[in-house]
Amino acid sequence: MGLIKKNPFGHILFLKRWLIRILGALTHRRFKGFNQLKIEGSEIIKNLPDTNVLFVSNHQTYFADVVAMFHVFNASLSGRVDSIKNIGYLWNPKLNIYFVAAKETMQSGLLPKILAYAGSVSIERTWRAEGKDVNRQVKMSDVSNITTALNDGWVITFPQGTTKPWKPIRRGTAHIIKTNKPLVVPIVIDGFRRSFDRKGLRIKKRGILQSMEIKAPLEIDYENDSIDTIVEKLEYAIEQHPSFLKVISQEDLRKEEELNKTRNWRY
């Protein structure tokens, strides 16, 4: 009976465990090999409750971001702090980790379908489909599936709904937070866009330092905070508020000025 135990979505846990082990072994060197992943704050992971945790993050590739999080989460639960050294942590992975992804993305090929079995909560995007802008109603079954995943474990979501930076937070994430009252843990990633192609499958450049910062859970008043207030908190937490863009632009300008001074000194 143990071999046919399933999760709420009908996925066989024995099969899911082996998928995570195999995919984890195949992808480990992408973050601890020809590229390196700098991790901060992973000690937070070990102290989280087993269910109703929502991770919110900025997004840079379709798949590499979430695969890295699977590595970091399981490594932390195995006692590693800010490290994914030694992949023994994959032998007994946490099986109730899910990630929210567009249904059309997860059905776009064999590998995405395998990744979907490993933990995807696939939804139909209301604002974009097949590369075109659309405007359609939210499917209540999608909302229900996210609630089911939260009730069963941890859920990773990318509230901008796109890999493009500085895009607005989708209000649906705030509604999910108001409804389910999860513990919301922000994550900020960088370097994945330089390391991989847009899908996060093909290695674009080696020797890139990727980073993942796991922050303390957000303080949210589920009863009194408005949707707009929660959206703004998410923007600041994952460092995608417009004010961060101004800071980055000023920093880039400062670096350019320093580079010009160096060039003038040399010549």
N, C-alpha and C positions, 0 to 999 in steps of 0.2 A: 504493500500500500504506500510505503514511503516514497517509492520511485515515481508514483503518479500524482504526487501532491501538486496542486496548482495554485497560482495566485488568483486574485479576483478577476483578472482578464483572461483566465483560461490557459495561461502559459505554464507549461510543465517546469517545475522548479529545478529538477535534476538536469534537464536540458539547458535551462537558462544558466545554471551554475557553470556548466562546461563551456557554454558560449562565452561567458565573461572570462573564464580562465584562458581560453584559446585566444580570444581577441585581445585580452590584456597582455599576454605573452608576445603577441605579434606587434603590438604598438608600443611596448615599454621603451624601446630605444629611441622613439620619437621624442621622448621627454627626458630620458636619462641615457643618452648615448651621443648620437651625432648632433642633437640639440639638447639643451639643458632647461629644466623648469625650476625657476626660483619660487619657492612656496613660503608664504607668510600666514600665520594665524591658524594653522591646521589643528592646533590643540583644542580649538573650539569644537571641532567635529566630534571628538570623543565624548563630550559632555551633553550632546543633544539628545532629546527624547527619541524613541524609536519610530514614532509616527507624527504626522501633522507638522512636518518641517518643510518650508518652502524656500528653496535657494533661488535668488534672483541675481542675474549677471548680465553684463554687457556681452555682446556676441561678435565673434570674428570669423568663424568658419562654421559650416553646417555640422560637422561631426567631431573634429579634433578637440574642440572646447569641452564637450561633454565627456569624451573618452578620457581626457586628462583629469576631469573631476572624479570619474569613477576610480581612477588610480589613486588620487589624493585622498578621497574619502575612505577607501578601503585600507590604504596604508596607515592613515591616522587611527582608524578603529583597531588596527593591529599593533598600535603602540609607537609608531614612528611619528616623530614631530618634524614637520616641514621637510619631509624626505619621502621619496618613493624608492629608495635603495632596497635591493633584494626583493624580487617579486613573489616571495613566499606568501605575501598578504593576499594574493589572488586565489589561494587554495580554498579559502573559506570566505568568499565575498558576501557582502550584504546584498541580499536578493530583492529587497523592497525599495530599491532606488529607481525612480522613474524620471524621464525627461519629456518635456512638452515639445512637440515638433509638428511641422506642417505635414498633413497626410500625403500630399503630392510628392513631398521630398522623400518620405519614408517608403513610398511605393515606386521610386524611380529606378530601381535596379535590385539585383540579388543582394549585394552587400548592405544597402540601406534596409532591406527587409529583414536581414539577419540582425542588424543593429536594433531594429524596431522590436524584435522578439526579446532582445536583451533588456528592454526597459522603456520603450517609447509609449507616450500617451499621444496618439496622433489626432490632430484636430484640423478642421477645415478653416483656413484663414478667411476672415470676413472682408479683408481689404485688398487682397491680391491673390490671383490664381493664374497659373500657367504664364507667368511673366507679365500679366496685365492687371491694371487696377480694377477692382470690383467693389461692389457695395451690397453685401448680403447679410441676412440675419444670422446671429449667433445660433449655432445648433445646441440645444439644451443637452443633448446626449454628450457633446464635447465637455460642457461644464460639469456634467454628472461624472464623467470619466476622471476628470482632474480631482474632483472631490473623493472619488473612490480611491485614487492613488494616494492622496493625502491621508485618508483614513487607514491605509495599509502601510504607509511608510514615508519616504522622503521624495520630494518632487523638485526637479531643476527646471526653471523656466527662464527664458530670455525675453523680458517684457517689452523690448523694442520690436520684436518680431522680425528682425532683419539683421544681417551682418554689417550693414552700413552704420558707421558711428554717428552720434549726435541726432539720431532720429527720435521722435517723441515716444514716451512710454505709452503703451496701449492700456486704455482705461480698464479693459477686461481683467487685467492682473489685479488692479485695486479692488474690483468687485469680488474676485475670488478671495482676496484677503479679508474683506469685510464679512463675507459669508462664512468662510471656514475657520477664521481666526487662527491661522497657523503661526508658528514661530518663523519669522522671516529673516533669513541669513543672507546678507549681500556678499557677492564675490566680484572682484575686479580682475580682469585678465588683460594681458598684453603680449605681443610678440607672435601670436598664432597667425595673424594675417601675413606676417613676413615669412613665417616658416612654411606655410602650406598654401595650396590653392584654395579657392573659395569653398569647395566642398570639404576641405580638410582631409582629403584622401591622398593626394599626391604631394610629395615633399618638394617644395619650391626652392628652398635655400637651407643649407646646413650651417651649423655654428651659430644659430640664433639663440639668444637668451630669452626664453619665454617667462612670464611671471603670472602668478596667481595669488591674490591676497584675499583671504577669508576674513570678513569683518564680524564684529559682535552683532548679535541679533538686534534688529531695529525695535525701538520703542514705539508701539502703535496703540492708540486708543481705538479699539475696534468699534466701540459704540459711538464715539463722538467725532473722531477724525472723518472729514469728508473725503470723497473720492479724489478730489483735486489735491488735498493735503497729502494723502497717501502717495499719489503719483509724484508729487514733488519730493517726498522723502525718498522714494525709489530712485529718482533722478540723481539726487545728491549721493545716495548710498553707492550706486554703481558708477558714479563719476561721469554721468552723461547729461548733467544739467548744463544749459548754455553758458553759465558762468565759468565752467571748467574749460570750455573752448577758448574763451578769452585769455585765460591763464596760460594755456598751451601755446596760443598764438604769440603771446608776449615772450614766453620762454624760447620759442623757435627764433624769434627776432633777436633775442639776446645772444643766442648761440651763433646766429649768422653774423652779428656784429663782431663777436669775438673771433670768428673764423676770418673775417675780412681784415681785422687788425693783424692776425698772424700772417696773412698773405702779404700785407703791406710791409711787415717787418722783414719778411723773407726776401722781398724783391725791391 
